[in-house]
Amino acid sequence: MKKPIYKKWWVWVIAVIIVFGIAGSASSNKNKGKDAVSKKQESTASTDKKDDKKKEDSKVNYDNFMKIAMGSTYTDVVNLLGEGTESTSSEVGGIKTVMYTWKGSGVSNMNITIQNDAVTGKTQLGLSKPTGDITLEKYNKIENGMSLQQVEAILGNGALTSQSKIMDMESSIYSWANKDGSNCNVTLQGDSVQMKAQLSLK
């Protein structure tokens, strides 16, 4: 009489091998799943960091530059732009002066000067786009003593590149640029043209 198949020793050996094979496969798949989840989490974290950096960079723009008023506190500026990087610091006659820098996209940046926790100066580079068709003929019409409104009636709207206010004396520089790189700038004290300069205008 033949033994039932479940009583044969080799059947159990095969069964054990199959069970261990399934367990090993399950464990391997589980580990692969963990690795995939881990890589996905790392990728998500990396993406989040890049998004945060983009958001931070996006705050350094011309609109926000224009929102920074002379006399604002450093806290006001930080609330608008985030923390800046200290570039220079000095103290003369008990007055502390610190310059902070914020970098935007590409080579664009913004510098803010703080004296005794009050903004006394700001400059920007590369935050504004070329303004249009500026010619040497238009530039030559600009005269000392003109107001900003009179200048912009000739050249169009300019971009504020620098502004400072110490005591009651305020000065500012506006620039106009063509796409070919030719440009001009006008320096005003208060609302009166004091100086002008141009590069490669035709």
C-alpha positions in Angstrom: 0.0 0.0 0.0 1.4 3.4 -1.0 2.0 6.1 1.6 -0.2 9.2 1.3 1.8 11.9 -0.5 1.8 14.2 2.6 3.8 11.5 4.5 6.6 11.4 2.1 9.6 13.4 3.4 10.6 15.1 0.2 7.1 16.7 -0.1 7.8 18.5 3.2 11.2 19.6 2.1 9.7 21.2 -1.1 7.0 22.8 1.0 9.5 24.3 3.4 11.6 25.6 0.4 8.5 27.2 -1.1 7.5 28.8 2.2 11.0 30.3 2.7 11.0 31.4 -0.9 7.7 33.3 -0.5 8.9 34.8 2.8 12.1 36.0 1.3 10.3 37.4 -1.7 7.9 39.3 0.6 10.7 40.6 2.6 12.6 41.8 -0.5 9.5 43.5 -1.9 8.9 45.1 1.5 12.5 46.5 1.6 12.1 47.7 -2.0 8.9 49.4 -0.9 10.7 51.1 2.0 13.5 52.2 -0.3 11.0 53.6 -2.8 9.2 55.5 0.0 12.5 56.7 1.4 13.7 58.0 -2.0 10.3 59.6 -2.6 10.5 61.4 0.8 14.1 62.5 0.0 12.9 63.8 -3.4 10.0 65.6 -1.8 12.2 67.2 0.9 14.7 68.3 -1.9 11.8 69.8 -3.9 10.4 71.6 -0.8 13.9 73.2 -0.2 14.1 74.3 -3.8 10.6 75.7 -3.6 11.5 77.6 -0.4 14.6 79.0 -2.1 12.5 80.1 -5.1 10.0 81.8 -2.8 12.8 83.5 -0.9 14.3 84.7 -4.2 10.9 85.9 -5.5 10.7 88.3 -2.6 13.8 90.1 -3.9 12.1 92.0 -6.7 11.6 95.6 -7.9 8.1 95.9 -6.4 9.4 95.0 -2.9 12.4 97.3 -3.4 10.0 100.2 -4.0 8.1 99.3 -0.8 11.1 100.0 1.4 10.8 103.5 2.6 13.5 105.7 4.1 13.2 105.5 7.9 11.8 102.0 8.0 13.3 99.6 10.6 15.4 96.5 9.8 12.5 94.5 11.2 10.2 96.1 8.6 12.6 95.1 5.9 13.0 91.5 7.2 9.2 91.1 7.3 9.2 92.0 3.6 12.3 90.3 2.3 13.4 87.8 4.9 16.8 88.0 6.7 19.6 89.7 4.8 23.3 89.0 4.8 25.5 91.6 6.6 27.9 93.1 4.0 29.6 95.9 6.0 29.4 97.4 9.5 30.9 100.5 11.1 30.4 102.9 13.9 31.4 106.5 13.9 30.5 109.0 16.6 28.1 106.5 18.2 26.2 106.0 15.0 26.2 102.4 13.8 25.9 101.8 10.1 25.2 98.4 8.6 24.7 97.3 5.0 22.7 94.2 4.3 22.4 92.3 1.0 19.6 90.2 -0.5 20.3 88.2 -3.6 17.6 87.7 -6.3 17.6 85.4 -9.3 20.7 85.4 -11.5 23.0 88.3 -10.6 20.3 90.6 -9.3 20.5 91.9 -5.8 19.4 94.5 -3.3 21.5 96.4 -0.7 19.9 98.2 2.3 21.8 100.6 4.5 20.7 100.8 8.2 21.8 103.5 10.6 20.7 103.1 14.2 17.9 100.7 13.1 16.5 103.1 10.4 16.8 102.7 6.6 19.0 105.5 5.2 19.8 104.1 1.8 18.9 101.4 -0.7 20.3 100.2 -4.1 19.3 97.6 -6.6 20.9 95.8 -9.5 19.1 93.8 -12.2 15.7 93.9 -10.5 14.1 96.1 -13.2 13.7 95.3 -16.9 14.9 97.4 -19.9 12.5 100.3 -20.2 12.3 100.8 -24.0 13.6 103.3 -26.7 16.0 105.8 -25.1 17.9 107.9 -27.6 20.7 110.4 -27.4 18.4 113.1 -28.7 15.9 112.5 -25.8 18.8 112.3 -23.3 20.1 115.7 -24.5 16.8 117.3 -23.6 17.3 116.6 -19.9 18.5 119.7 -18.0 19.6 120.4 -14.5 16.8 121.7 -12.3 14.1 119.6 -14.0 11.7 117.5 -11.9 11.4 113.7 -12.2 8.0 114.3 -13.8 9.5 116.5 -16.5 12.3 113.9 -17.1 9.8 111.0 -17.4 7.7 113.1 -19.8 10.7 112.9 -22.1 12.2 109.5 -21.4 9.3 107.5 -20.0 9.1 105.9 -16.6 12.6 105.2 -15.2 13.7 102.6 -12.7 14.8 103.7 -9.2 18.3 102.2 -8.8 19.5 104.1 -5.7 18.0 106.2 -2.9 19.4 107.7 0.3 18.3 110.1 3.0 20.6 111.5 5.6 19.2 114.1 7.9 16.8 116.1 5.6 18.8 115.6 2.4 17.4 113.0 0.0 18.9 111.9 -3.3 18.0 109.3 -5.8 19.2 107.9 -9.1 16.8 106.7 -11.8 18.0 104.7 -14.8 16.7 104.0 -18.3 18.0 101.1 -20.4 17.6 99.8 -23.9 17.7 96.1 -24.8 21.1 96.5 -26.5 22.6 97.6 -23.2 22.8 101.3 -23.9 21.5 103.4 -21.0 21.4 106.6 -19.1 20.8 107.6 -15.5 19.7 110.8 -13.8 20.6 111.9 -10.3 18.1 114.0 -8.4 18.4 115.8 -5.1 15.0 116.1 -3.7 13.0 116.5 -6.9 15.6 118.4 -8.9 18.0 117.0 -11.5 21.6 117.5 -10.4 23.5 115.2 -12.8 23.1 112.9 -15.7 25.2 110.3 -17.5 24.8 108.0 -20.5 26.4 105.0 -22.1 26.3 104.1 -25.8 23.1 106.0 -26.6 22.5 106.8 -30.3 
